[in-house]
Amino acid sequence: MEAVLEKIRSDNQNFEKRSSEDPALQKYRDYYGLNYPSGKARFGYIDAQDLRIALQIFETADTEKGLVLLVHGYFDHASAWSQLIPKLLNKGYRVAVYDLPGHGLSSGERASIDNFSQYSKGLDDVAAFLKKNYEQDVSIIAHSTGCAIVIDYLLTMQKDGFKEIVFLAPLVRTKFWRTTGIAHTLLKCFVKSPPRVFRKNSGDSEYLLRVKKDPMQYHFCRSVWTTAHRKWVSELSGLDTSFRPLTIIQGEDDTTVDWKWNLKYLKEHFPKSEAILIEQAGHQLANEEASLRKQVTEKILKAIE
């Protein structure tokens, strides 16, 4: 599979020129569960912040409900949405998903960022591309770090333009924030890329196994990313309040983020936000075991109607 992924990266074709029948793309989609018989798909690269960002559009003959942009979390890539995409297609949405800088098929140093503003500026470039090429309302669904990117986009860049916004397990602070902060301060000068620990963040054991075997999952944490994240969090308290409505879906068994603190922060800065708690659900809400995933999907579809 590594050779297929490298071919797609090296071809580096612009979004509007890339054929959906490309054999390498078909193998990629088969491997990652992104082939949907009822729809068609397009893939290509767009320019964003001096990087090449991998963008995919999935659509059926009926896309009258609008366009939904999906923003994944840290370490992930487009396939994190493989089970939600067909649900959106079946409801009449066109779906756009991109790989964050340093993730998946996009360019950039793996799992690394110097400043979180690079993520939000990248989102701005992707949103601008979609609005230029598709005359539809755009809603956004983000997970974890993807939510942090949208928060920065809304509060720091003070931009919006989205019809509906849904956060899944939003990242503001991580779990054990103070303890991990001390450890990071002590070790960052000596350990630049500590080994990643693959945690049980979903009740779907098959999903957890796929992630461990995924050739596009990076197996090290990046100290520079953690530094950028903690700097971003330190600046949040001084940001303005936004009165735009948004829906937050959070699992009560999430041990990745400090979700109670995060929900309190989000309610203070987004007073019109609505939080929905899912009992027994972990961090990977779009990849939970079937019954929990069904609950999450129903909440998402209702929120973007």
WORA-V114318 format. One record per residue. RES is the residue in three letters. SS is DSSP state (H for helix, E for strand, L for the rest). PSI is psi in radians with two decimals (999 if undefined). BURIAL is + if it has 9 or more other ideal C-beta (glycine too) atoms within 8 Angstrom, else -. Layout:
# WORA-V114318
RES/SS/PSI/BURIAL
RES/SS/PSI/BURIAL
This chain:
# WORA-V114318
MET/L/-0.52/-
GLU/H/-0.65/-
ALA/H/-0.67/-
VAL/H/-0.81/+
LEU/H/-0.70/+
GLU/H/-0.62/-
LYS/H/-0.75/+
ILE/H/-0.78/+
ARG/H/-0.78/+
SER/H/-0.55/-
ASP/H/-0.72/-
ASN/L/0.69/-
GLN/L/2.53/-
ASN/E/2.67/-
PHE/H/-0.82/+
GLU/H/-0.24/-
LYS/H/-0.23/-
ARG/L/2.18/+
SER/L/2.34/-
SER/L/-0.19/+
GLU/L/0.04/-
ASP/L/2.21/+
PRO/H/-0.67/-
ALA/H/-0.68/+
LEU/H/-0.66/+
GLN/H/-0.73/+
LYS/H/-0.72/+
TYR/H/-0.83/+
ARG/H/-0.65/+
ASP/H/-0.77/-
TYR/H/-0.68/-
TYR/H/0.16/+
GLY/L/0.59/-
LEU/L/0.30/+
ASN/L/2.07/-
TYR/L/1.93/+
PRO/L/-0.54/-
SER/L/-0.11/-
GLY/L/3.08/+
LYS/E/2.78/-
ALA/E/2.57/+
ARG/E/2.56/+
PHE/E/2.55/+
GLY/E/3.12/+
TYR/E/2.49/+
ILE/E/2.75/+
ASP/E/2.31/-
ALA/E/2.05/+
GLN/L/0.84/-
ASP/L/0.30/-
LEU/E/2.90/+
ARG/E/2.03/+
ILE/E/2.22/+
ALA/E/2.10/+
LEU/E/2.40/+
GLN/E/2.49/+
ILE/E/2.25/+
PHE/E/2.38/+
GLU/E/2.76/+
THR/L/-3.03/+
ALA/L/-0.39/-
ASP/L/1.79/-
THR/L/0.54/+
GLU/L/-0.32/-
LYS/L/-0.25/-
GLY/E/-3.02/+
LEU/E/2.38/+
VAL/E/2.17/+
LEU/E/2.24/+
LEU/E/2.32/+
VAL/E/1.99/+
HIS/L/3.11/+
GLY/L/-3.08/+
TYR/L/2.42/+
PHE/L/-0.36/-
ASP/L/-3.06/+
HIS/L/-2.91/+
ALA/H/-0.59/+
SER/H/-0.24/+
ALA/H/-0.34/+
TRP/H/0.19/+
SER/H/-0.49/+
GLN/H/-0.38/+
LEU/H/-0.60/+
ILE/H/-0.88/+
PRO/H/-0.52/+
LYS/H/-0.68/+
LEU/H/-0.73/+
LEU/H/-0.75/+
ASN/H/-0.40/-
LYS/L/0.05/-
GLY/L/0.38/+
TYR/E/2.51/+
ARG/E/2.45/+
VAL/E/2.25/+
ALA/E/2.39/+
VAL/E/2.40/+
TYR/E/2.70/+
ASP/L/2.27/+
LEU/L/2.75/+
PRO/L/2.35/+
GLY/L/0.22/+
HIS/L/2.66/+
GLY/L/-2.22/+
LEU/L/-0.02/+
SER/L/2.78/+
SER/L/3.08/-
GLY/L/2.69/+
GLU/L/2.34/-
ARG/L/2.22/-
ALA/L/0.58/+
SER/L/2.62/+
ILE/L/2.50/+
ASP/L/-0.54/-
ASN/L/2.38/-
PHE/H/-0.35/+
SER/H/-0.43/+
GLN/H/-0.64/+
TYR/H/-0.84/+
SER/H/-0.59/+
LYS/H/-0.61/+
GLY/H/-0.74/+
LEU/H/-0.71/+
ASP/H/-0.73/+
ASP/H/-0.72/+
VAL/H/-0.81/+
ALA/H/-0.70/+
ALA/H/-0.71/-
PHE/H/-0.78/+
LEU/H/-0.75/+
LYS/H/-0.50/+
LYS/H/-0.63/-
ASN/H/-0.25/-
TYR/L/2.04/-
GLU/L/1.18/-
GLN/L/2.72/-
ASP/L/2.45/-
VAL/E/2.13/+
SER/E/2.79/+
ILE/E/2.36/+
ILE/E/2.17/+
ALA/E/2.65/+
HIS/E/2.30/+
SER/L/-1.98/+
THR/H/-0.56/+
GLY/H/-0.65/+
CYS/H/-0.72/+
ALA/H/-0.66/+
ILE/H/-0.78/+
VAL/H/-0.67/+
ILE/H/-0.81/+
ASP/H/-0.68/+
TYR/H/-0.74/+
LEU/H/-0.79/+
LEU/H/-0.68/+
THR/L/-0.89/+
MET/L/-0.32/+
GLN/L/0.82/-
LYS/L/2.88/-
ASP/L/-1.98/-
GLY/L/0.08/-
PHE/L/2.49/+
LYS/L/-0.97/-
GLU/L/2.64/+
ILE/E/2.26/+
VAL/E/2.23/+
PHE/E/2.30/+
LEU/E/2.09/+
ALA/L/1.03/+
PRO/L/2.44/+
LEU/L/2.10/+
VAL/L/-1.38/+
ARG/L/2.58/+
THR/E/2.92/+
LYS/L/2.59/+
PHE/L/0.84/-
TRP/H/-0.84/+
ARG/H/-0.74/-
THR/H/-0.82/-
THR/H/-0.50/+
GLY/H/-0.72/+
ILE/H/-0.79/-
ALA/H/-0.72/-
HIS/H/-0.76/+
THR/H/-0.71/-
LEU/H/-0.57/-
LEU/H/-0.27/+
LYS/L/-0.50/+
CYS/L/-0.30/-
PHE/L/-0.54/-
VAL/L/1.80/-
LYS/L/-0.57/-
SER/L/1.35/-
PRO/L/2.63/-
PRO/E/2.47/-
ARG/L/2.44/+
VAL/L/2.08/-
PHE/L/1.95/-
ARG/L/2.81/-
LYS/L/1.46/-
ASN/L/0.25/+
SER/L/2.68/+
GLY/L/0.01/+
ASP/L/1.78/+
SER/H/-0.57/-
GLU/H/-0.70/-
TYR/H/-0.80/+
LEU/H/-0.66/+
LEU/H/-0.72/-
ARG/H/-0.71/-
VAL/H/-0.76/+
LYS/H/-0.56/-
LYS/H/-0.13/-
ASP/L/2.10/-
PRO/L/-0.25/-
MET/L/0.06/+
GLN/L/2.13/+
TYR/L/2.40/-
HIS/L/0.24/-
PHE/E/2.57/+
CYS/L/2.67/+
ARG/L/2.10/+
SER/H/-0.59/+
VAL/H/-0.61/+
TRP/H/-0.79/+
THR/H/-0.71/+
THR/H/-0.78/+
ALA/H/-0.71/+
HIS/H/-0.82/+
ARG/H/-0.61/+
LYS/H/-0.75/+
TRP/H/-0.80/+
VAL/H/-0.68/+
SER/H/-0.38/-
GLU/L/-0.11/+
LEU/H/-0.62/+
SER/H/-0.45/-
GLY/H/0.06/-
LEU/L/2.72/-
ASP/L/2.92/-
THR/L/2.51/-
SER/L/2.34/-
PHE/L/0.31/-
ARG/L/2.40/+
PRO/L/2.55/-
LEU/E/2.74/+
THR/E/2.29/+
ILE/E/2.16/+
ILE/E/2.17/+
GLN/E/2.30/+
GLY/E/2.40/+
GLU/L/-0.27/+
ASP/L/0.34/-
ASP/L/2.09/+
THR/L/0.23/-
THR/L/-0.76/+
VAL/E/2.76/+
ASP/L/1.32/+
TRP/H/-0.57/+
LYS/H/-0.76/-
TRP/H/-0.74/+
ASN/H/-0.76/+
LEU/H/-0.65/+
LYS/H/-0.79/-
TYR/H/-0.81/+
LEU/H/-0.63/+
LYS/H/-0.62/+
GLU/H/-0.68/-
HIS/H/-0.27/+
PHE/L/1.32/+
PRO/L/-0.42/-
LYS/L/0.18/-
SER/E/2.65/+
GLU/E/2.19/-
ALA/E/2.30/+
ILE/E/2.10/+
LEU/E/2.39/-
ILE/E/1.98/+
GLU/L/2.43/-
GLN/L/0.05/-
ALA/L/2.49/+
GLY/L/-2.66/+
HIS/L/-0.64/+
GLN/L/1.28/+
LEU/H/-0.61/+
ALA/H/-0.08/+
ASN/H/0.52/+
GLU/L/3.04/+
GLU/L/2.81/-
ALA/H/-0.82/-
SER/H/-0.68/-
LEU/H/-0.70/+
ARG/H/-0.64/+
LYS/H/-0.76/-
GLN/H/-0.80/+
VAL/H/-0.80/+
THR/H/-0.75/+
GLU/H/-0.72/-
LYS/H/-0.69/+
ILE/H/-0.88/+
LEU/H/-0.66/+
LYS/H/-0.68/-
ALA/H/-0.52/+
ILE/H/0.04/+
GLU/L/999/-
